[in-house]
Amino acid sequence: MTMKLALISAAAALSLAACQKTDQTADPADPGTTNPAVNAAQDATSTAVGATSAATVGQMTTAAFVTNAAISDMYEIEAGKIAQQKGQSAGVKDFGKMMAADHTAMSNEMKPLVAAAGQTPPAGLDERRKGLIDNLNAAGAADFDKVYLSQQEAAHNEALTLMKGYADNGEDAGLKAGAAKAVPKIQAHLDHVKRLQAGGN
């Protein structure tokens, strides 16, 4: 019952976040942009929803794991491409390039395991990740690196929880092994994000 309540709460928060996406107020200084404060609040809401979802999904069905793992990789690839174009520091641009390459490789490694488990991954992003991508595209030059790295910290914490949860509690042996193999790579990404946030490389 507790897990059902957590999922219902996460779904409600996700619906609220999606609704808020259409109610953004324009920045008075630039009518063509959305309000950075609203976008930051949406990213924070997404972080909370993602953490709750990853903690429960990692211990649930194979189908839910496959969906969330695939969407996580798709988001990382798309966000990485944006960071290569909009990143202000060489560190962020390089990290974006690494994310696009590493998560493409991770996704390709998972494909035969997903097929062997009889699962079909989703074709596109969910509304929550679409909102994160929208906020990256809307971020101004002065704020982009901070917004991207904040999203990356949350996304890799979420992915780490998801992979560890399935590696420990998953139903499919092949996917459990794939999740366990992904954990150190995701941890390395998270450590890199934290170095960049601290002003390192």
Residue pairs with C-beta under 8 A, 6 or more apart in sequence:
3 56
3 60
6 52
6 55
6 56
7 53
7 56
9 52
10 49
10 52
10 53
10 56
13 45
13 48
13 49
13 52
14 49
14 127
14 128
16 45
17 42
17 45
17 46
17 49
17 127
17 128
17 131
18 127
18 128
18 131
20 38
20 41
20 42
20 45
21 42
21 127
21 131
21 134
24 34
24 35
24 38
24 39
25 34
25 35
25 38
26 32
26 33
26 34
26 35
27 33
27 34
27 35
27 36
33 138
33 140
34 135
34 138
36 138
36 139
36 140
36 143
39 134
39 135
39 138
39 139
39 147
40 147
42 131
42 135
43 132
43 135
43 147
43 150
43 151
43 154
46 128
46 131
46 132
46 154
47 154
47 158
49 128
50 128
50 154
50 155
50 158
51 154
51 157
51 158
51 161
53 68
53 158
54 68
54 158
54 159
54 161
54 162
54 165
55 161
55 165
57 64
57 65
57 68
57 162
57 165
58 65
58 161
58 162
58 163
58 164
58 165
58 166
58 168
58 169
58 170
59 165
59 166
59 168
59 169
61 171
62 117
62 119
62 170
62 171
62 172
62 175
63 119
65 162
65 166
65 170
65 175
65 179
66 114
66 117
66 119
66 120
66 121
66 175
67 121
67 122
68 162
69 110
69 121
69 159
69 162
69 163
69 166
69 179
70 107
70 110
70 114
70 121
70 122
71 122
71 125
71 126
71 129
72 103
72 155
72 158
72 159
72 162
73 103
73 104
73 106
73 107
73 110
74 107
74 124
74 125
74 129
75 125
75 129
75 132
75 133
75 155
76 99
76 100
76 102
76 103
76 155
77 99
77 100
77 103
77 104
77 107
78 125
78 133
79 96
79 99
79 132
79 133
79 136
79 148
79 151
79 152
79 155
80 95
80 96
80 97
80 98
80 99
80 100
80 101
80 103
81 96
81 100
82 96
82 133
82 136
82 137
82 148
83 92
83 93
83 95
83 96
83 97
83 99
83 136
83 144
83 148
84 93
84 96
84 97
84 100
86 136
86 139
86 141
86 144
86 148
87 93
87 95
87 96
87 144
87 145
87 148
88 141
88 142
88 144
88 145
89 145
89 196
91 196
91 200
91 201
92 144
92 145
92 148
92 149
92 196
95 152
95 192
95 193
95 196
96 148
98 189
98 192
99 152
99 189
102 185
102 189
106 182
106 185
109 178
109 181
110 175
110 178
110 182
111 121
113 172
113 174
113 175
113 177
113 178
114 120
114 121
114 175
116 174
117 172
117 174
117 175
125 133
132 151
132 155
135 147
135 151
136 144
136 147
136 148
136 151
139 147
139 148
149 193
149 196
149 197
152 189
152 193
153 190
153 193
153 194
153 197
156 186
156 189
156 190
156 193
157 190
159 182
159 186
160 183
160 186
160 187
160 190
162 179
163 179
163 180
163 182
163 183
163 186
164 179
164 183
166 175
166 176
166 179
167 176
167 177
167 179
167 180
167 183
170 176
170 179
195 201
